[in-house]
C-alpha cells in the first residue's frame, strides 16, 4: 500500500511555476528521498501534503484520505520536522514532549511512556538541561522525537541534515533509518550521500516535476554502462596507454577514466594492457553515483 500519493500537482507563485504536474507515490515502511536543488519546490510540496498550502491543480492522498487545504484531518497520520525546528528554550526535552502530547490530546500515561521511549531513541534520555543550551544536532534529534510522539504513519522531514556536522548527520540518519519498521519516512535533501546511505526509493525533482524515480538500483540502471578507472605506476605509462587505447580521460596524474563502458570494453582494455606489457596498480569498475545522475538530470 502507498501511504502517500501525489497526483498531478501544480503550484504557481506569480509568474513562476514551482510545481508542474508533479506526481509520485511512497510505499509503506520505506525511506523515501526527495532530491532537488535549493528552490526546486521540495518545501512547497511538503506544505501541500500538510494542508498548509493550496495547490492550483491536482490531488494528494495520505493513508488513502484526500488532503484538503486548511483542514488537518489527514495530519493525524503525519509527523513533521521542519528544516529549522523552533522550541521553547526554557523547557527541558521531557517538558517539551509533555506539552506537545497534551496539545494533541494524548493521555498522561501514554505521554510519559512515549517520551521515555523516544528520548532514548534519539539519545537524549539523560539530557535534563534547558533546550536553549542544545546544539543544532541535539535540537534536530529532539524534533524527530516530537514528530514521532503521536506514532505517525508518515514522518516528513524537510532538509533534516543540511546544517549539521558529520557526527550530527550520522546520528540523525541512523534514527531515520531505524524507525522505518514503525513508520514511513519522507525526507527532502540536496545531500546525495545521505540518500545513498539510507533510502529505499528516491525521486529527482527538476523544473517542478519528477525527472527520475525508483529504487537506487533502478535509478543507476537508467544510465547505460559503467566507468572504468585504471591507475598506473607512472604518469608515463598512463600517457602511453592513453595514446594506444583512445577514449580515456585523465582523472589524476597516473589515472585514466573510461566512461560508460560495457563488460566487453573491460575485456578489450585488459587485453590491450597485456598485449603491450603495461603494468597497472589498479583497475576498477565504477558504478554511476547519484551525483553523476543528478547532474545529468539537471543538464550540467
C-alpha angles and dihedrals in degrees: 000000000000112000091193129033124179116188126191097325117182126183128176129187108196107306094342119094103208097175119032116190092320116189133169140129135217122212122221121272096016135119107235121196116208105199128193145129120272107284093021093125102264096129091043089056092051093050089053090051089052093049091243094116130040119231120220092225140357138047139265126203126193116192088345095306123113117245114232123196113247094017125091104197092118092048089078084079095048137081115192133200114185121210092256109027117200126214141180098262095204092063130085118232091257092050091049094051090046090055092048091050092050091050091054093048099249119159118257094244092049092049091052094047095045093045092056092047095047098043087053091048092054095040097248100109092113097044111106099156124107117281091237087074094054124112120237090259093051090050091051090052091048088049090056090050090052092048091052095046096099093045094246124202089218127038114196119194122184111209092326096177104032098108100032131107118241094270093048091049091051092050094050094045092049090053094048091049093050097052099057090093087068103029144009118258125212116179131172121216147148092209101101097188089062090055093049090051103055113004125109093187135014142190127203112218114206130161091353099306140074107272096181134004142167140083119327090256092050091048093051092048089059088074110073115230133356133252126256120210122193123193116200130199093240137024089236091060090050091052093047093051091045089058093046097045110035123203099061124117127205110256093171140353092283100019134094124193121204108193128213097005129164132220088264091054090053092053090050091050092050091049090051091051091050094044093053095040094233112160119220135198096209142357116193135176109221122205116218111267125224087249090058091049094045092052089050091051094052091042100246 
